[in-house]
Every structure is written in structure tokens, then in C-alpha cells.
């Protein structure tokens, strides 16, 4: 698993974008800004890191579904 700050920041940005879209709606300024920030960080990753990130994200989603 990735242990760098970019990976952590990208996960935090994804989480913020997800929550903002659920709370304020995907068309809100807050959600759109959060989504842009997430994509900016995502595009800074190389392909292998993106793959690792999305594999990790799937594991997190499965755990959240299990608890929730």
C-alpha cells in the first residue's frame, strides 16, 4: 500500500468530495470545488499509484458497506 502524503491527501479529498456532494448536493459550489481538488490530486499521481488508490478505495467501500 502507498505510504506517501499524496496518497493520503487524495483519500482525504475523495472523502470530502463525497460528503460534500451528499450533504449539499453535487451541483453545489462546495461539492464542485471539492471534486475539482480531488481530481487535481488524482491527476498528479502516476498510473500505478492511481491503481493502488482505487484498489484501496474499493476495500474501504466494502468495509463501510459491511458496517453500514
N, CA, C and O atoms as a Maestro MAE file, in Angstrom:
{
 s_m_m2io_version
 :::
 2.0.0
}

f_m_ct {
 s_m_title
 :::
 protein
 m_atom[272] {
  # First column is atom index #
  i_m_mmod_type
  r_m_x_coord
  r_m_y_coord
  r_m_z_coord
  i_m_residue_number
  s_m_chain_name
  s_m_pdb_residue_name
  s_m_pdb_atom_name
  i_m_atomic_number
  :::
  1 25 0.827 -1.183 0.000 1 A "UNK " " N  " 7
  2 3 0.000 0.000 0.000 1 A "UNK " " CA " 6
  3 2 0.870 1.245 0.000 1 A "UNK " " C  " 6
  4 15 1.989 1.235 0.513 1 A "UNK " " O  " 8
  5 25 0.350 2.307 -0.575 2 A "UNK " " N  " 7
  6 3 1.089 3.550 -0.683 2 A "UNK " " CA " 6
  7 2 1.223 4.199 0.688 2 A "UNK " " C  " 6
  8 15 0.286 4.179 1.486 2 A "UNK " " O  " 8
  9 25 2.376 4.766 0.953 3 A "UNK " " N  " 7
  10 3 2.600 5.406 2.251 3 A "UNK " " CA " 6
  11 2 3.022 6.852 2.079 3 A "UNK " " C  " 6
  12 15 3.684 7.399 2.960 3 A "UNK " " O  " 8
  13 25 2.664 7.485 0.983 4 A "UNK " " N  " 7
  14 3 3.103 8.851 0.797 4 A "UNK " " CA " 6
  15 2 1.980 9.845 1.061 4 A "UNK " " C  " 6
  16 15 0.804 9.484 1.117 4 A "UNK " " O  " 8
  17 25 2.366 11.084 1.219 5 A "UNK " " N  " 7
  18 3 1.408 12.145 1.555 5 A "UNK " " CA " 6
  19 2 0.400 12.398 0.435 5 A "UNK " " C  " 6
  20 15 -0.757 12.719 0.709 5 A "UNK " " O  " 8
  21 25 0.824 12.258 -0.821 6 A "UNK " " N  " 7
  22 3 -0.106 12.464 -1.932 6 A "UNK " " CA " 6
  23 2 -1.262 11.474 -1.866 6 A "UNK " " C  " 6
  24 15 -2.413 11.840 -2.105 6 A "UNK " " O  " 8
  25 25 -0.955 10.224 -1.543 7 A "UNK " " N  " 7
  26 3 -1.991 9.197 -1.424 7 A "UNK " " CA " 6
  27 2 -2.970 9.576 -0.316 7 A "UNK " " C  " 6
  28 15 -4.184 9.494 -0.502 7 A "UNK " " O  " 8
  29 25 -2.443 9.991 0.831 8 A "UNK " " N  " 7
  30 3 -3.290 10.374 1.961 8 A "UNK " " CA " 6
  31 2 -4.135 11.602 1.632 8 A "UNK " " C  " 6
  32 15 -5.325 11.643 1.946 8 A "UNK " " O  " 8
  33 25 -3.525 12.594 1.005 9 A "UNK " " N  " 7
  34 3 -4.259 13.803 0.640 9 A "UNK " " CA " 6
  35 2 -5.361 13.485 -0.362 9 A "UNK " " C  " 6
  36 15 -6.452 14.051 -0.296 9 A "UNK " " O  " 8
  37 25 -5.074 12.585 -1.282 10 A "UNK " " N  " 7
  38 3 -6.067 12.223 -2.290 10 A "UNK " " CA " 6
  39 2 -7.239 11.498 -1.647 10 A "UNK " " C  " 6
  40 15 -8.391 11.740 -2.007 10 A "UNK " " O  " 8
  41 25 -6.958 10.615 -0.701 11 A "UNK " " N  " 7
  42 3 -8.040 9.926 0.006 11 A "UNK " " CA " 6
  43 2 -8.885 10.930 0.780 11 A "UNK " " C  " 6
  44 15 -10.113 10.856 0.750 11 A "UNK " " O  " 8
  45 25 -8.247 11.860 1.469 12 A "UNK " " N  " 7
  46 3 -8.984 12.887 2.207 12 A "UNK " " CA " 6
  47 2 -9.824 13.739 1.263 12 A "UNK " " C  " 6
  48 15 -10.960 14.087 1.586 12 A "UNK " " O  " 8
  49 25 -9.275 14.074 0.106 13 A "UNK " " N  " 7
  50 3 -10.009 14.877 -0.870 13 A "UNK " " CA " 6
  51 2 -11.211 14.102 -1.419 13 A "UNK " " C  " 6
  52 15 -12.287 14.673 -1.598 13 A "UNK " " O  " 8
  53 25 -11.032 12.804 -1.685 14 A "UNK " " N  " 7
  54 3 -12.154 11.979 -2.142 14 A "UNK " " CA " 6
  55 2 -13.250 11.945 -1.076 14 A "UNK " " C  " 6
  56 15 -14.434 12.086 -1.382 14 A "UNK " " O  " 8
  57 25 -12.840 11.759 0.167 15 A "UNK " " N  " 7
  58 3 -13.795 11.690 1.272 15 A "UNK " " CA " 6
  59 2 -14.567 13.004 1.399 15 A "UNK " " C  " 6
  60 15 -15.789 12.994 1.547 15 A "UNK " " O  " 8
  61 25 -13.865 14.122 1.343 16 A "UNK " " N  " 7
  62 3 -14.512 15.423 1.432 16 A "UNK " " CA " 6
  63 2 -15.477 15.644 0.267 16 A "UNK " " C  " 6
  64 15 -16.595 16.118 0.468 16 A "UNK " " O  " 8
  65 25 -15.050 15.304 -0.943 17 A "UNK " " N  " 7
  66 3 -15.913 15.471 -2.117 17 A "UNK " " CA " 6
  67 2 -17.165 14.606 -1.995 17 A "UNK " " C  " 6
  68 15 -18.257 15.042 -2.361 17 A "UNK " " O  " 8
  69 25 -17.017 13.400 -1.491 18 A "UNK " " N  " 7
  70 3 -18.163 12.502 -1.328 18 A "UNK " " CA " 6
  71 2 -19.157 13.047 -0.315 18 A "UNK " " C  " 6
  72 15 -20.364 13.059 -0.556 18 A "UNK " " O  " 8
  73 25 -18.643 13.494 0.808 19 A "UNK " " N  " 7
  74 3 -19.514 14.025 1.859 19 A "UNK " " CA " 6
  75 2 -20.188 15.316 1.401 19 A "UNK " " C  " 6
  76 15 -21.388 15.497 1.612 19 A "UNK " " O  " 8
  77 25 -19.428 16.209 0.780 20 A "UNK " " N  " 7
  78 3 -19.998 17.482 0.321 20 A "UNK " " CA " 6
  79 2 -21.111 17.248 -0.692 20 A "UNK " " C  " 6
  80 15 -22.138 17.926 -0.654 20 A "UNK " " O  " 8
  81 25 -20.917 16.301 -1.588 21 A "UNK " " N  " 7
  82 3 -21.947 16.005 -2.592 21 A "UNK " " CA " 6
  83 2 -23.205 15.439 -1.942 21 A "UNK " " C  " 6
  84 15 -24.316 15.744 -2.377 21 A "UNK " " O  " 8
  85 25 -23.042 14.615 -0.902 22 A "UNK " " N  " 7
  86 3 -24.209 14.053 -0.218 22 A "UNK " " CA " 6
  87 2 -24.933 15.100 0.607 22 A "UNK " " C  " 6
  88 15 -26.164 15.120 0.641 22 A "UNK " " O  " 8
  89 25 -24.178 15.980 1.280 23 A "UNK " " N  " 7
  90 3 -24.789 16.947 2.192 23 A "UNK " " CA " 6
  91 2 -25.392 18.128 1.426 23 A "UNK " " C  " 6
  92 15 -26.549 18.485 1.651 23 A "UNK " " O  " 8
  93 25 -24.626 18.727 0.533 24 A "UNK " " N  " 7
  94 3 -25.066 19.940 -0.160 24 A "UNK " " CA " 6
  95 2 -25.551 19.683 -1.588 24 A "UNK " " C  " 6
  96 15 -26.069 20.593 -2.234 24 A "UNK " " O  " 8
  97 25 -25.392 18.473 -2.079 25 A "UNK " " N  " 7
  98 3 -25.784 18.151 -3.447 25 A "UNK " " CA " 6
  99 2 -24.619 18.329 -4.399 25 A "UNK " " C  " 6
  100 15 -23.777 19.203 -4.196 25 A "UNK " " O  " 8
  101 25 -24.563 17.503 -5.442 26 A "UNK " " N  " 7
  102 3 -23.417 17.523 -6.351 26 A "UNK " " CA " 6
  103 2 -23.284 18.816 -7.156 26 A "UNK " " C  " 6
  104 15 -22.205 19.098 -7.678 26 A "UNK " " O  " 8
  105 25 -24.339 19.597 -7.267 27 A "UNK " " N  " 7
  106 3 -24.281 20.844 -8.038 27 A "UNK " " CA " 6
  107 2 -23.855 22.044 -7.197 27 A "UNK " " C  " 6
  108 15 -23.668 23.137 -7.732 27 A "UNK " " O  " 8
  109 25 -23.701 21.855 -5.892 28 A "UNK " " N  " 7
  110 3 -23.335 22.979 -5.030 28 A "UNK " " CA " 6
  111 2 -21.885 23.410 -5.286 28 A "UNK " " C  " 6
  112 15 -21.054 22.621 -5.737 28 A "UNK " " O  " 8
  113 25 -21.614 24.654 -4.992 29 A "UNK " " N  " 7
  114 3 -20.256 25.184 -5.171 29 A "UNK " " CA " 6
  115 2 -19.250 24.430 -4.312 29 A "UNK " " C  " 6
  116 15 -18.136 24.150 -4.755 29 A "UNK " " O  " 8
  117 25 -19.637 24.104 -3.093 30 A "UNK " " N  " 7
  118 3 -18.738 23.396 -2.174 30 A "UNK " " CA " 6
  119 2 -18.380 22.023 -2.737 30 A "UNK " " C  " 6
  120 15 -17.209 21.643 -2.744 30 A "UNK " " O  " 8
  121 25 -19.370 21.284 -3.205 31 A "UNK " " N  " 7
  122 3 -19.125 19.946 -3.740 31 A "UNK " " CA " 6
  123 2 -18.297 20.016 -5.023 31 A "UNK " " C  " 6
  124 15 -17.404 19.194 -5.230 31 A "UNK " " O  " 8
  125 25 -18.584 20.979 -5.872 32 A "UNK " " N  " 7
  126 3 -17.828 21.092 -7.121 32 A "UNK " " CA " 6
  127 2 -16.375 21.457 -6.867 32 A "UNK " " C  " 6
  128 15 -15.481 20.936 -7.535 32 A "UNK " " O  " 8
  129 25 -16.127 22.351 -5.907 33 A "UNK " " N  " 7
  130 3 -14.746 22.710 -5.572 33 A "UNK " " CA " 6
  131 2 -14.017 21.500 -4.984 33 A "UNK " " C  " 6
  132 15 -12.864 21.239 -5.327 33 A "UNK " " O  " 8
  133 25 -14.685 20.774 -4.109 34 A "UNK " " N  " 7
  134 3 -14.068 19.587 -3.509 34 A "UNK " " CA " 6
  135 2 -13.747 18.545 -4.581 34 A "UNK " " C  " 6
  136 15 -12.700 17.900 -4.532 34 A "UNK " " O  " 8
  137 25 -14.650 18.385 -5.547 35 A "UNK " " N  " 7
  138 3 -14.412 17.426 -6.613 35 A "UNK " " CA " 6
  139 2 -13.241 17.863 -7.492 35 A "UNK " " C  " 6
  140 15 -12.428 17.028 -7.888 35 A "UNK " " O  " 8
  141 25 -13.144 19.136 -7.799 36 A "UNK " " N  " 7
  142 3 -12.016 19.651 -8.591 36 A "UNK " " CA " 6
  143 2 -10.694 19.418 -7.865 36 A "UNK " " C  " 6
  144 15 -9.700 19.029 -8.478 36 A "UNK " " O  " 8
  145 25 -10.691 19.661 -6.550 37 A "UNK " " N  " 7
  146 3 -9.475 19.433 -5.770 37 A "UNK " " CA " 6
  147 2 -9.077 17.958 -5.785 37 A "UNK " " C  " 6
  148 15 -7.895 17.628 -5.890 37 A "UNK " " O  " 8
  149 25 -10.068 17.080 -5.681 38 A "UNK " " N  " 7
  150 3 -9.801 15.647 -5.737 38 A "UNK " " CA " 6
  151 2 -9.181 15.260 -7.079 38 A "UNK " " C  " 6
  152 15 -8.170 14.559 -7.125 38 A "UNK " " O  " 8
  153 25 -9.795 15.722 -8.169 39 A "UNK " " N  " 7
  154 3 -9.268 15.371 -9.494 39 A "UNK " " CA " 6
  155 2 -7.884 15.959 -9.736 39 A "UNK " " C  " 6
  156 15 -7.061 15.336 -10.406 39 A "UNK " " O  " 8
  157 25 -7.616 17.142 -9.205 40 A "UNK " " N  " 7
  158 3 -6.287 17.741 -9.342 40 A "UNK " " CA " 6
  159 2 -5.240 16.848 -8.687 40 A "UNK " " C  " 6
  160 15 -4.180 16.602 -9.263 40 A "UNK " " O  " 8
  161 25 -5.533 16.367 -7.492 41 A "UNK " " N  " 7
  162 3 -4.605 15.468 -6.804 41 A "UNK " " CA " 6
  163 2 -4.484 14.133 -7.533 41 A "UNK " " C  " 6
  164 15 -3.390 13.581 -7.649 41 A "UNK " " O  " 8
  165 25 -5.596 13.623 -8.017 42 A "UNK " " N  " 7
  166 3 -5.595 12.345 -8.730 42 A "UNK " " CA " 6
  167 2 -4.727 12.418 -9.985 42 A "UNK " " C  " 6
  168 15 -3.989 11.481 -10.292 42 A "UNK " " O  " 8
  169 25 -4.818 13.513 -10.694 43 A "UNK " " N  " 7
  170 3 -4.044 13.667 -11.926 43 A "UNK " " CA " 6
  171 2 -2.540 13.831 -11.649 43 A "UNK " " C  " 6
  172 15 -1.729 13.662 -12.558 43 A "UNK " " O  " 8
  173 25 -2.174 14.150 -10.442 44 A "UNK " " N  " 7
  174 3 -0.761 14.272 -10.078 44 A "UNK " " CA " 6
  175 2 -0.110 12.909 -9.817 44 A "UNK " " C  " 6
  176 15 1.109 12.813 -9.676 44 A "UNK " " O  " 8
  177 25 -0.928 11.865 -9.753 45 A "UNK " " N  " 7
  178 3 -0.415 10.516 -9.480 45 A "UNK " " CA " 6
  179 2 0.001 9.824 -10.773 45 A "UNK " " C  " 6
  180 15 -0.541 10.088 -11.846 45 A "UNK " " O  " 8
  181 25 0.976 8.935 -10.640 46 A "UNK " " N  " 7
  182 3 1.301 8.080 -11.788 46 A "UNK " " CA " 6
  183 2 0.257 6.963 -11.868 46 A "UNK " " C  " 6
  184 15 -0.534 6.780 -10.943 46 A "UNK " " O  " 8
  185 25 0.260 6.231 -12.958 47 A "UNK " " N  " 7
  186 3 -0.778 5.220 -13.198 47 A "UNK " " CA " 6
  187 2 -0.816 4.132 -12.134 47 A "UNK " " C  " 6
  188 15 -1.899 3.717 -11.720 47 A "UNK " " O  " 8
  189 25 0.333 3.667 -11.686 48 A "UNK " " N  " 7
  190 3 0.357 2.610 -10.678 48 A "UNK " " CA " 6
  191 2 -0.217 3.100 -9.352 48 A "UNK " " C  " 6
  192 15 -0.937 2.370 -8.671 48 A "UNK " " O  " 8
  193 25 0.105 4.336 -8.993 49 A "UNK " " N  " 7
  194 3 -0.428 4.895 -7.754 49 A "UNK " " CA " 6
  195 2 -1.936 5.068 -7.849 49 A "UNK " " C  " 6
  196 15 -2.645 4.830 -6.871 49 A "UNK " " O  " 8
  197 25 -2.442 5.481 -9.018 50 A "UNK " " N  " 7
  198 3 -3.895 5.575 -9.209 50 A "UNK " " CA " 6
  199 2 -4.545 4.209 -9.033 50 A "UNK " " C  " 6
  200 15 -5.576 4.087 -8.372 50 A "UNK " " O  " 8
  201 25 -3.946 3.192 -9.619 51 A "UNK " " N  " 7
  202 3 -4.472 1.838 -9.483 51 A "UNK " " CA " 6
  203 2 -4.492 1.417 -8.020 51 A "UNK " " C  " 6
  204 15 -5.494 0.885 -7.541 51 A "UNK " " O  " 8
  205 25 -3.392 1.652 -7.306 52 A "UNK " " N  " 7
  206 3 -3.333 1.331 -5.879 52 A "UNK " " CA " 6
  207 2 -4.401 2.097 -5.100 52 A "UNK " " C  " 6
  208 15 -5.045 1.549 -4.206 52 A "UNK " " O  " 8
  209 25 -4.578 3.360 -5.451 53 A "UNK " " N  " 7
  210 3 -5.565 4.184 -4.757 53 A "UNK " " CA " 6
  211 2 -6.972 3.618 -4.935 53 A "UNK " " C  " 6
  212 15 -7.710 3.475 -3.960 53 A "UNK " " O  " 8
  213 25 -7.345 3.296 -6.164 54 A "UNK " " N  " 7
  214 3 -8.705 2.800 -6.400 54 A "UNK " " CA " 6
  215 2 -8.909 1.393 -5.833 54 A "UNK " " C  " 6
  216 15 -10.022 1.054 -5.432 54 A "UNK " " O  " 8
  217 25 -7.876 0.581 -5.793 55 A "UNK " " N  " 7
  218 3 -7.992 -0.723 -5.132 55 A "UNK " " CA " 6
  219 2 -8.216 -0.533 -3.634 55 A "UNK " " C  " 6
  220 15 -9.043 -1.221 -3.035 55 A "UNK " " O  " 8
  221 25 -7.481 0.399 -3.031 56 A "UNK " " N  " 7
  222 3 -7.660 0.706 -1.617 56 A "UNK " " CA " 6
  223 2 -9.062 1.253 -1.364 56 A "UNK " " C  " 6
  224 15 -9.713 0.880 -0.388 56 A "UNK " " O  " 8
  225 25 -9.520 2.135 -2.244 57 A "UNK " " N  " 7
  226 3 -10.839 2.725 -2.100 57 A "UNK " " CA " 6
  227 2 -11.931 1.657 -2.141 57 A "UNK " " C  " 6
  228 15 -12.900 1.739 -1.386 57 A "UNK " " O  " 8
  229 25 -11.788 0.673 -2.999 58 A "UNK " " N  " 7
  230 3 -12.767 -0.419 -3.055 58 A "UNK " " CA " 6
  231 2 -12.793 -1.199 -1.743 58 A "UNK " " C  " 6
  232 15 -13.861 -1.584 -1.268 58 A "UNK " " O  " 8
  233 25 -11.640 -1.426 -1.169 59 A "UNK " " N  " 7
  234 3 -11.589 -2.130 0.123 59 A "UNK " " CA " 6
  235 2 -12.281 -1.315 1.207 59 A "UNK " " C  " 6
  236 15 -13.004 -1.870 2.034 59 A "UNK " " O  " 8
  237 25 -12.068 -0.015 1.210 60 A "UNK " " N  " 7
  238 3 -12.714 0.856 2.196 60 A "UNK " " CA " 6
  239 2 -14.224 0.834 2.007 60 A "UNK " " C  " 6
  240 15 -14.967 0.745 2.985 60 A "UNK " " O  " 8
  241 25 -14.687 0.914 0.761 61 A "UNK " " N  " 7
  242 3 -16.128 0.893 0.500 61 A "UNK " " CA " 6
  243 2 -16.756 -0.411 0.953 61 A "UNK " " C  " 6
  244 15 -17.860 -0.405 1.499 61 A "UNK " " O  " 8
  245 25 -16.079 -1.526 0.740 62 A "UNK " " N  " 7
  246 3 -16.604 -2.819 1.177 62 A "UNK " " CA " 6
  247 2 -16.728 -2.838 2.694 62 A "UNK " " C  " 6
  248 15 -17.730 -3.310 3.230 62 A "UNK " " O  " 8
  249 25 -15.718 -2.327 3.387 63 A "UNK " " N  " 7
  250 3 -15.788 -2.284 4.846 63 A "UNK " " CA " 6
  251 2 -16.912 -1.371 5.324 63 A "UNK " " C  " 6
  252 15 -17.616 -1.705 6.277 63 A "UNK " " O  " 8
  253 25 -17.087 -0.227 4.673 64 A "UNK " " N  " 7
  254 3 -18.158 0.686 5.070 64 A "UNK " " CA " 6
  255 2 -19.523 0.063 4.819 64 A "UNK " " C  " 6
  256 15 -20.428 0.214 5.640 64 A "UNK " " O  " 8
  257 25 -19.686 -0.629 3.709 65 A "UNK " " N  " 7
  258 3 -20.941 -1.317 3.421 65 A "UNK " " CA " 6
  259 2 -21.235 -2.392 4.455 65 A "UNK " " C  " 6
  260 15 -22.382 -2.590 4.855 65 A "UNK " " O  " 8
  261 25 -20.178 -3.087 4.886 66 A "UNK " " N  " 7
  262 3 -20.346 -4.141 5.875 66 A "UNK " " CA " 6
  263 2 -20.866 -3.580 7.196 66 A "UNK " " C  " 6
  264 15 -21.715 -4.185 7.849 66 A "UNK " " O  " 8
  265 25 -20.340 -2.406 7.582 67 A "UNK " " N  " 7
  266 3 -20.725 -1.812 8.866 67 A "UNK " " CA " 6
  267 2 -21.973 -0.948 8.764 67 A "UNK " " C  " 6
  268 15 -22.532 -0.536 9.781 67 A "UNK " " O  " 8
  269 25 -22.395 -0.681 7.577 68 A "UNK " " N  " 7
  270 3 -23.401 0.185 7.468 68 A "UNK " " CA " 6
  271 2 -24.590 0.586 7.077 68 A "UNK " " C  " 6
  272 15 -24.986 1.715 7.366 68 A "UNK " " O  " 8
  :::
 }
 m_bond[271] {
  # First column is bond index #
  i_m_from
  i_m_to
  i_m_order
  :::
  1 1 2 1
  2 2 3 1
  3 3 4 2
  4 3 5 1
  5 5 6 1
  6 6 7 1
  7 7 8 2
  8 7 9 1
  9 9 10 1
  10 10 11 1
  11 11 12 2
  12 11 13 1
  13 13 14 1
  14 14 15 1
  15 15 16 2
  16 15 17 1
  17 17 18 1
  18 18 19 1
  19 19 20 2
  20 19 21 1
  21 21 22 1
  22 22 23 1
  23 23 24 2
  24 23 25 1
  25 25 26 1
  26 26 27 1
  27 27 28 2
  28 27 29 1
  29 29 30 1
  30 30 31 1
  31 31 32 2
  32 31 33 1
  33 33 34 1
  34 34 35 1
  35 35 36 2
  36 35 37 1
  37 37 38 1
  38 38 39 1
  39 39 40 2
  40 39 41 1
  41 41 42 1
  42 42 43 1
  43 43 44 2
  44 43 45 1
  45 45 46 1
  46 46 47 1
  47 47 48 2
  48 47 49 1
  49 49 50 1
  50 50 51 1
  51 51 52 2
  52 51 53 1
  53 53 54 1
  54 54 55 1
  55 55 56 2
  56 55 57 1
  57 57 58 1
  58 58 59 1
  59 59 60 2
  60 59 61 1
  61 61 62 1
  62 62 63 1
  63 63 64 2
  64 63 65 1
  65 65 66 1
  66 66 67 1
  67 67 68 2
  68 67 69 1
  69 69 70 1
  70 70 71 1
  71 71 72 2
  72 71 73 1
  73 73 74 1
  74 74 75 1
  75 75 76 2
  76 75 77 1
  77 77 78 1
  78 78 79 1
  79 79 80 2
  80 79 81 1
  81 81 82 1
  82 82 83 1
  83 83 84 2
  84 83 85 1
  85 85 86 1
  86 86 87 1
  87 87 88 2
  88 87 89 1
  89 89 90 1
  90 90 91 1
  91 91 92 2
  92 91 93 1
  93 93 94 1
  94 94 95 1
  95 95 96 2
  96 95 97 1
  97 97 98 1
  98 98 99 1
  99 99 100 2
  100 99 101 1
  101 101 102 1
  102 102 103 1
  103 103 104 2
  104 103 105 1
  105 105 106 1
  106 106 107 1
  107 107 108 2
  108 107 109 1
  109 109 110 1
  110 110 111 1
  111 111 112 2
  112 111 113 1
  113 113 114 1
  114 114 115 1
  115 115 116 2
  116 115 117 1
  117 117 118 1
  118 118 119 1
  119 119 120 2
  120 119 121 1
  121 121 122 1
  122 122 123 1
  123 123 124 2
  124 123 125 1
  125 125 126 1
  126 126 127 1
  127 127 128 2
  128 127 129 1
  129 129 130 1
  130 130 131 1
  131 131 132 2
  132 131 133 1
  133 133 134 1
  134 134 135 1
  135 135 136 2
  136 135 137 1
  137 137 138 1
  138 138 139 1
  139 139 140 2
  140 139 141 1
  141 141 142 1
  142 142 143 1
  143 143 144 2
  144 143 145 1
  145 145 146 1
  146 146 147 1
  147 147 148 2
  148 147 149 1
  149 149 150 1
  150 150 151 1
  151 151 152 2
  152 151 153 1
  153 153 154 1
  154 154 155 1
  155 155 156 2
  156 155 157 1
  157 157 158 1
  158 158 159 1
  159 159 160 2
  160 159 161 1
  161 161 162 1
  162 162 163 1
  163 163 164 2
  164 163 165 1
  165 165 166 1
  166 166 167 1
  167 167 168 2
  168 167 169 1
  169 169 170 1
  170 170 171 1
  171 171 172 2
  172 171 173 1
  173 173 174 1
  174 174 175 1
  175 175 176 2
  176 175 177 1
  177 177 178 1
  178 178 179 1
  179 179 180 2
  180 179 181 1
  181 181 182 1
  182 182 183 1
  183 183 184 2
  184 183 185 1
  185 185 186 1
  186 186 187 1
  187 187 188 2
  188 187 189 1
  189 189 190 1
  190 190 191 1
  191 191 192 2
  192 191 193 1
  193 193 194 1
  194 194 195 1
  195 195 196 2
  196 195 197 1
  197 197 198 1
  198 198 199 1
  199 199 200 2
  200 199 201 1
  201 201 202 1
  202 202 203 1
  203 203 204 2
  204 203 205 1
  205 205 206 1
  206 206 207 1
  207 207 208 2
  208 207 209 1
  209 209 210 1
  210 210 211 1
  211 211 212 2
  212 211 213 1
  213 213 214 1
  214 214 215 1
  215 215 216 2
  216 215 217 1
  217 217 218 1
  218 218 219 1
  219 219 220 2
  220 219 221 1
  221 221 222 1
  222 222 223 1
  223 223 224 2
  224 223 225 1
  225 225 226 1
  226 226 227 1
  227 227 228 2
  228 227 229 1
  229 229 230 1
  230 230 231 1
  231 231 232 2
  232 231 233 1
  233 233 234 1
  234 234 235 1
  235 235 236 2
  236 235 237 1
  237 237 238 1
  238 238 239 1
  239 239 240 2
  240 239 241 1
  241 241 242 1
  242 242 243 1
  243 243 244 2
  244 243 245 1
  245 245 246 1
  246 246 247 1
  247 247 248 2
  248 247 249 1
  249 249 250 1
  250 250 251 1
  251 251 252 2
  252 251 253 1
  253 253 254 1
  254 254 255 1
  255 255 256 2
  256 255 257 1
  257 257 258 1
  258 258 259 1
  259 259 260 2
  260 259 261 1
  261 261 262 1
  262 262 263 1
  263 263 264 2
  264 263 265 1
  265 265 266 1
  266 266 267 1
  267 267 268 2
  268 267 269 1
  269 269 270 1
  270 270 271 1
  271 271 272 2
  :::
 }
}
